[in-house]
Amino acid sequence: MSAIVRTCEPAVGSTRADETDEGRRVARVPEDRWGRSMSGESLDMDDATADPVVDAVLRASRALVAITARSLSAVNDDVTLPQFRSLVVLATAGPQTVSALADRLAVHASTMTRMCNRLVSRGLVVRAPSAVDRREVVIALTTMGTSVVEDVMTARRHEVDGIVRRMGDDERHAVVVALNNFANAAGESSDAPDSQFLSSRTAARLLED
């Protein structure tokens, strides 16, 4: 008797999985809410192949989060990692409304409001009229907030540099290729962060003047 071929059609924004005629489960690249492949390709990958990759990425992610936490603690131990994420978004994307910031960080607007209140009280962000619509209030980094982001990034870069220097040339090259491919598949911008932080510092000074 021939095997039955079953195809599972996903809901938008889900990860598709198909059954082949050999009974082998195939994991597909996640799609965005418009049904487009998030990697830009439609290559299938066996679970047996995908799982070690996912495990390796998660392991590296834990190491990177730990580095960020140490760098943040060394610069300002009053700022939590979620608060720091908010500062980084403001540094890279510019002033945001509370609702836009909440959307970017995937948190409830009320949670974001409380977080912004704490950051305002610490002098790291400021509420200001929007340059687009003066009736709208946005959250923007202060000079102090920008300095925190830059100092943490510098400390983190220094620690990562020390780690990669313990690797061989071929290993470092492989890491560059793999991480760039991963960042591209995740839709991460390749814009230079230094120029973004410089723009944020300039904007912060204008808001404070």
Secondary structure, 3 states (H helix, E strand, C coil): CCCCCCECCCCCCCCCEEECCCCCEEEECCECCCCCECCCCCCEEEHHHHHHHHHHHHHHHHHHHHHHHHHHHHHCCCCCHHHHHHHHHHHHHCCECHHHHHHHHCCCHHHHHHHHHHHHHCCCEEEEECCCCCCCEEEEECHHHHHHHHHHHHHHHHHHHHHHCCCCHHHHHHHHHHHHHHHHHCCCCCCCHHHHHHHHHHHHHHHHC
